[in-house]
């Protein structure tokens, strides 16, 4: 078996700070994370994250900077 081939399905998840990650479909999500509804292979999920997560700063920092800047 080729270990470099990953044919599992993944789910794109996001936390309250609007940070994104991937999680195996069917696995219990870690505390504080929720599904975005996007599923696919790992490459598709990571491509989706690259497209939607354009500001890597945590939400709390963005809000603080906008109110103190």
C-alpha positions as CSV (number, residue, x, y, z in Angstrom):
1,X,0.0,0.0,0.0
2,X,1.2,3.5,-0.9
3,X,1.2,5.6,2.3
4,X,1.3,8.8,0.3
5,X,-2.2,8.2,-1.0
6,X,-4.9,9.5,1.3
7,X,-8.4,8.5,0.1
8,X,-10.2,9.5,3.2
9,X,-12.9,12.2,3.2
10,X,-12.4,15.4,5.2
11,X,-14.5,18.2,6.6
12,X,-13.4,21.8,6.8
13,X,-13.9,23.1,10.3
14,X,-13.6,26.5,11.9
15,X,-13.3,27.8,15.5
16,X,-14.6,30.9,17.2
17,X,-11.4,32.8,16.2
18,X,-12.2,32.0,12.6
19,X,-9.2,29.7,12.2
20,X,-9.7,26.8,9.7
21,X,-8.6,23.2,9.7
22,X,-9.5,19.8,8.2
23,X,-10.9,16.9,10.2
24,X,-11.7,13.4,9.1
25,X,-15.4,12.9,8.2
26,X,-17.2,10.9,10.9
27,X,-14.8,11.8,13.6
28,X,-16.0,13.7,16.7
29,X,-15.1,17.4,16.3
30,X,-12.7,18.9,18.9
31,X,-14.3,21.2,21.4
32,X,-14.7,24.7,20.0
33,X,-14.7,23.7,16.4
34,X,-17.7,23.5,14.0
35,X,-18.3,22.3,10.5
36,X,-18.4,24.7,7.6
37,X,-20.3,22.2,5.5
38,X,-17.4,21.7,3.0
39,X,-16.3,18.1,2.6
40,X,-13.9,16.4,0.1
41,X,-10.5,14.9,-0.1
42,X,-7.7,16.5,1.8
43,X,-6.4,18.5,-1.2
44,X,-9.9,19.9,-2.0
45,X,-10.5,20.9,1.6
46,X,-7.1,22.6,1.8
47,X,-7.7,24.4,-1.5
48,X,-11.0,25.6,-0.1
49,X,-9.3,26.9,3.1
50,X,-6.7,28.7,1.0
51,X,-9.6,30.4,-0.9
52,X,-11.7,31.5,2.1
53,X,-9.2,32.1,4.9
54,X,-7.6,35.3,3.5
55,X,-6.7,37.0,6.8
56,X,-4.8,34.6,9.1
57,X,-5.0,36.8,12.1
58,X,-7.4,35.4,14.8
59,X,-10.8,37.2,14.9
60,X,-10.1,38.6,18.4
61,X,-6.9,40.3,17.2
62,X,-8.6,41.7,14.1
63,X,-11.4,43.2,16.2
64,X,-8.9,44.6,18.7
65,X,-6.9,46.2,16.0
66,X,-9.9,47.7,14.3
67,X,-11.1,49.3,17.5
68,X,-7.7,50.5,18.6
69,X,-6.3,51.6,15.3
